[in-house]
Amino acid sequence: MRPLALLFMTVLCTGAWCQQNLAIGEDLRAYVKEHPPAYKIDGKKVIAIPEGTIDLYAYAPRTTPADMKVLVILDTYAVGVVQSVNGKEQTLFDLTGDGVLDTETDGLEIPWWVVAANTTDAQKTPTNNVKQYLDGYYQMFQGDANPVSSGRLPAYTEALLQQVISAKADNRDILYALYCCYRWGTRYRAGTASAAGYMAGSYSTRFHADHALLYLQYVESALMANDQQVAHRYLDGLLALDPGFVPAQVYRWELETDPLKKKAYLVELKKAHPAHWIVSQLPAP
């Protein structure tokens, strides 16, 4: 363990706040600014990317598992805390990048926003090396085979991670945000929604292009946030862009409130795509 010399000032831990646990909704960034930890404990490599190591920052030269530690990446980005609650270890993260703790995780995560912040402008190129991965996910969701139970989805997502291992890779911020979308899924809803928003917005702005998968991400993010109105708006855009996209047709059926229209959509799905991995799980008309 050695004193931290880059981001935080070295201070003595004398106040009761040094042992204070934090909770979801609290501002980690403000807390660390007001109470900078003094001692760095070299952490562990979580994933094999330049931002993939998380170090611990403590408030005393000697700590116990009961003492709160701040999780920091690259001596710069405070991303969460690990602490003890009723004798059990608890890990809280800021997965959305606003400085506020928003998610309790079941392990260490590298938030998308750290990679985005650490990706230089020179790497944010107009060369679209992202579309092939959007196409890959699209084809999996459009095909008949279940991409999850077949193992294709997790394998493809891990292969995507290899594209951001190089610190000089083009558009690695978008690629990593896309990786987070499909690694986290509904497990960490706030993080997934924010990653999807960054990925889709950056893709459209940087490449002046559109893609059905971007709309699908927006629809699903809105549904995770229980915002039916926004989900309907993006679903309308998705169906206008790609009316033959089966997941879009499924969401159209799911979100329809008129019983007659809902039944008609289901009949249409069952007739046109009976073997599709989602449609085959839907009830009979």
C-alpha positions as CSV (number, residue, x, y, z in Angstrom):
1,M,0.0,0.0,0.0
2,R,1.4,3.4,-0.9
3,P,0.2,7.0,-0.6
4,L,-1.9,8.2,-3.6
5,A,-0.2,11.1,-5.3
6,L,-2.1,11.7,-8.6
7,L,-5.7,12.5,-8.1
8,F,-6.4,12.9,-4.4
9,M,-4.4,14.9,-1.8
10,T,-2.8,12.9,0.9
11,V,-4.7,13.5,4.1
12,L,-4.9,12.0,7.6
13,C,-8.0,10.0,8.4
14,T,-9.3,11.3,11.7
15,G,-13.0,12.0,11.3
16,A,-15.9,9.6,11.8
17,W,-16.7,10.1,8.1
18,C,-13.8,7.9,7.3
19,Q,-15.9,4.9,8.2
20,Q,-19.1,6.2,6.8
21,N,-20.8,3.8,4.4
22,L,-22.4,5.3,1.2
23,A,-25.7,4.3,-0.3
24,I,-27.4,4.2,-3.8
25,G,-28.2,7.8,-4.8
26,E,-25.3,9.4,-3.0
27,D,-22.8,11.5,-4.9
28,L,-19.6,9.6,-4.9
29,R,-17.7,12.3,-6.8
30,A,-18.6,15.0,-4.3
31,Y,-17.8,12.7,-1.4
32,V,-14.3,11.9,-2.7
33,K,-13.7,15.6,-3.4
34,E,-14.6,16.5,0.1
35,H,-13.0,13.4,1.7
36,P,-10.0,12.3,-0.5
37,P,-8.6,8.9,0.5
38,A,-4.9,8.9,1.2
39,Y,-3.7,5.3,0.5
40,K,-3.7,3.2,-2.6
41,I,-4.0,-0.5,-2.6
42,D,-3.1,-2.1,-5.9
43,G,-6.1,-3.9,-7.2
44,K,-6.8,-6.5,-9.8
45,K,-7.3,-6.7,-13.5
46,V,-11.0,-7.1,-14.3
47,I,-10.7,-7.3,-18.1
48,A,-7.8,-7.0,-20.5
49,I,-8.3,-3.4,-21.7
50,P,-6.2,-0.4,-20.7
51,E,-8.9,0.7,-18.3
52,G,-9.4,-2.8,-17.0
53,T,-7.7,-2.6,-13.6
54,I,-9.6,-1.3,-10.5
55,D,-7.5,-0.1,-7.5
56,L,-8.7,0.5,-4.0
57,Y,-8.2,3.7,-2.1
58,A,-8.3,3.6,1.6
59,Y,-8.5,6.1,4.5
60,A,-5.9,4.5,6.7
61,P,-2.6,2.7,6.1
62,R,-4.0,-0.5,7.5
63,T,-7.6,-1.6,6.8
64,T,-9.9,-4.4,7.6
65,P,-12.8,-5.8,5.4
66,A,-15.1,-3.6,7.4
67,D,-13.5,-0.4,6.2
68,M,-14.9,1.4,3.2
69,K,-12.6,1.7,0.1
70,V,-13.1,3.8,-3.0
71,L,-12.8,2.0,-6.3
72,V,-10.6,4.0,-8.8
73,I,-9.5,3.4,-12.4
74,L,-6.2,4.8,-13.8
75,D,-5.7,6.9,-10.7
76,T,-8.3,9.2,-12.1
77,Y,-11.9,7.8,-12.2
78,A,-13.7,7.1,-9.0
79,V,-16.2,4.5,-10.1
80,G,-17.6,3.0,-6.8
81,V,-17.0,1.8,-3.3
82,V,-16.7,-1.5,-1.6
83,Q,-17.9,-1.6,2.0
84,S,-19.3,-3.9,4.7
85,V,-23.0,-3.9,5.5
86,N,-24.1,-6.2,8.4
87,G,-20.9,-8.2,8.0
88,K,-21.3,-8.7,4.3
89,E,-19.3,-7.1,1.5
90,Q,-21.3,-4.7,-0.6
91,T,-20.1,-3.2,-3.9
92,L,-21.8,0.0,-5.3
93,F,-20.9,1.5,-8.7
94,D,-21.6,4.6,-10.7
95,L,-22.4,2.9,-14.0
96,T,-24.0,5.9,-15.7
97,G,-21.1,8.4,-15.3
98,D,-22.9,11.2,-13.5
99,G,-20.9,10.7,-10.3
100,V,-23.8,9.2,-8.3
101,L,-23.8,5.7,-7.1
102,D,-26.6,4.0,-9.0
103,T,-26.1,0.2,-8.9
104,E,-25.2,-2.6,-6.5
105,T,-23.2,-5.1,-8.4
106,D,-22.3,-8.7,-7.8
107,G,-18.7,-8.1,-8.8
108,L,-16.3,-5.5,-10.2
109,E,-17.2,-3.8,-13.4
110,I,-15.5,-1.3,-15.8
111,P,-18.1,1.3,-16.6
112,W,-18.6,2.3,-20.2
113,W,-18.0,6.0,-19.4
114,V,-14.5,5.4,-18.2
115,V,-13.5,4.0,-21.6
116,A,-15.4,6.9,-23.3
117,A,-13.5,9.5,-21.2
118,N,-10.2,7.7,-21.9
119,T,-10.7,7.5,-25.7
120,T,-9.0,10.4,-27.4
121,D,-10.6,12.5,-30.1
122,A,-8.1,11.1,-32.6
123,Q,-9.6,7.7,-32.0
124,K,-13.1,8.9,-32.6
125,T,-12.8,8.5,-36.4
126,P,-15.5,8.7,-39.1
127,T,-14.4,5.3,-40.3
128,N,-17.3,3.1,-39.4
129,N,-15.8,-0.1,-37.8
130,V,-18.9,-0.5,-35.6
131,K,-21.6,-1.4,-38.1
132,Q,-20.3,-4.9,-38.6
133,Y,-21.0,-5.6,-34.9
134,L,-24.4,-4.0,-35.0
135,D,-25.1,-6.2,-38.0
136,G,-23.9,-9.3,-36.1
137,Y,-26.3,-8.7,-33.2
138,Y,-29.1,-7.9,-35.6
139,Q,-28.7,-11.1,-37.5
140,M,-28.7,-13.1,-34.2
141,F,-31.9,-11.5,-33.1
142,Q,-33.5,-11.9,-36.5
143,G,-32.6,-15.6,-36.9
144,D,-34.6,-18.5,-35.6
145,A,-32.0,-19.9,-33.2
146,N,-32.0,-18.6,-29.6
147,P,-28.8,-16.6,-29.4
148,V,-28.6,-17.0,-25.6
149,S,-29.2,-20.7,-25.1
150,S,-27.1,-21.5,-28.2
151,G,-24.2,-19.6,-26.6
152,R,-23.8,-17.3,-29.7
153,L,-24.7,-14.1,-27.9
154,P,-22.2,-14.3,-25.0
155,A,-19.5,-15.6,-27.3
156,Y,-20.0,-12.7,-29.8
157,T,-20.1,-10.2,-27.0
158,E,-16.7,-11.5,-25.6
159,A,-15.3,-11.4,-29.1
160,L,-16.4,-7.7,-29.3
161,L,-14.4,-7.0,-26.2
162,Q,-11.2,-7.9,-28.1
163,Q,-11.7,-4.9,-30.3
164,V,-11.1,-2.5,-27.4
165,I,-8.0,-4.2,-26.0
166,S,-5.8,-1.9,-28.0
167,A,-5.6,1.6,-26.5
168,K,-5.3,3.0,-30.1
169,A,-8.3,1.2,-31.6
170,D,-10.7,3.3,-33.6
171,N,-14.0,4.2,-32.0
172,R,-13.3,2.0,-29.0
173,D,-15.7,4.1,-26.8
174,I,-18.7,3.1,-28.9
175,L,-17.5,-0.5,-29.2
176,Y,-17.1,-0.8,-25.4
177,A,-20.5,0.8,-24.8
178,L,-22.0,-1.7,-27.1
179,Y,-20.2,-4.5,-25.2
180,C,-21.7,-3.2,-21.9
181,C,-25.2,-3.2,-23.4
182,Y,-25.1,-6.9,-24.0
183,R,-23.0,-7.9,-21.1
184,W,-25.1,-6.2,-18.5
185,G,-28.5,-6.6,-20.1
186,T,-31.3,-6.2,-17.6
187,R,-29.0,-7.1,-14.7
188,Y,-27.8,-3.5,-14.3
189,R,-30.6,-1.5,-15.9
190,A,-29.3,2.0,-15.2
191,G,-25.9,1.2,-16.7
192,T,-27.3,-0.6,-19.7
193,A,-29.7,2.3,-20.5
194,S,-26.9,4.9,-20.2
195,A,-24.5,2.8,-22.3
196,A,-27.1,2.3,-25.0
197,G,-27.8,6.1,-25.0
198,Y,-24.2,6.9,-25.4
199,M,-23.6,4.2,-28.0
200,A,-26.6,5.1,-30.2
201,G,-26.1,8.9,-29.9
202,S,-22.4,8.7,-30.7
203,Y,-22.9,6.3,-33.6
204,S,-25.5,8.5,-35.3
205,T,-23.5,11.7,-34.7
206,R,-20.1,10.3,-35.7
207,F,-21.1,8.3,-38.7
208,H,-24.2,10.2,-39.9
209,A,-25.8,6.8,-40.1
210,D,-28.8,4.9,-38.7
211,H,-29.3,1.3,-37.7
212,A,-32.2,-0.8,-36.5
213,L,-30.3,-2.1,-33.5
214,L,-29.9,1.5,-32.2
215,Y,-33.7,1.9,-32.2
216,L,-34.0,-1.5,-30.5
217,Q,-31.7,-0.4,-27.8
218,Y,-33.7,2.8,-27.3
219,V,-37.0,0.8,-27.1
220,E,-35.6,-1.6,-24.6
221,S,-34.0,1.1,-22.5
222,A,-37.3,3.0,-22.3
223,L,-39.1,-0.2,-21.3
224,M,-36.5,-0.8,-18.5
225,A,-37.3,2.7,-17.3
226,N,-41.0,1.9,-17.5
227,D,-41.5,4.8,-20.0
228,Q,-44.1,3.4,-22.4
229,Q,-44.5,6.7,-24.2
230,V,-40.8,6.9,-25.2
231,A,-40.8,3.2,-26.0
232,H,-43.7,3.7,-28.4
233,R,-42.0,6.6,-30.1
234,Y,-38.8,4.7,-30.8
235,L,-40.7,1.6,-31.8
236,D,-42.6,3.6,-34.4
237,G,-39.2,4.8,-35.7
238,L,-37.8,1.2,-35.7
239,L,-40.8,-0.2,-37.6
240,A,-40.6,2.7,-40.2
241,L,-36.9,1.9,-40.6
242,D,-37.2,-1.9,-40.7
243,P,-40.7,-3.2,-40.7
244,G,-39.5,-6.8,-41.2
245,F,-37.4,-6.8,-38.0
246,V,-39.0,-9.6,-35.9
247,P,-38.1,-8.2,-32.5
248,A,-39.8,-4.9,-33.5
249,Q,-42.9,-6.8,-34.5
250,V,-42.9,-8.6,-31.2
251,Y,-42.7,-5.3,-29.3
252,R,-45.5,-3.9,-31.4
253,W,-47.6,-6.9,-30.3
254,E,-46.5,-6.6,-26.7
255,L,-47.2,-2.8,-26.4
256,E,-50.5,-2.8,-28.2
257,T,-53.5,-2.1,-25.9
258,D,-56.3,-2.6,-28.5
259,P,-57.4,-6.3,-28.1
260,L,-58.3,-6.7,-31.7
261,K,-55.1,-5.2,-33.1
262,K,-53.1,-7.2,-30.5
263,K,-54.6,-10.4,-31.6
264,A,-54.0,-9.5,-35.3
265,Y,-50.4,-8.8,-34.6
266,L,-50.0,-12.1,-32.9
267,V,-51.7,-14.1,-35.7
268,E,-49.4,-12.3,-38.2
269,L,-46.3,-13.2,-36.2
270,K,-47.2,-16.8,-35.7
271,K,-48.0,-17.2,-39.4
272,A,-44.9,-15.4,-40.8
273,H,-42.3,-16.4,-38.2
274,P,-43.4,-19.6,-36.4
275,A,-39.9,-20.9,-35.8
276,H,-38.4,-17.7,-34.6
277,W,-36.9,-18.0,-31.1
278,I,-39.1,-15.3,-29.6
279,V,-42.3,-16.0,-31.6
280,S,-42.2,-19.6,-30.7
281,Q,-42.5,-18.7,-27.0
282,L,-45.5,-16.4,-27.5
283,P,-49.0,-17.8,-26.6
284,A,-51.4,-19.1,-29.2
285,P,-53.7,-16.4,-30.7
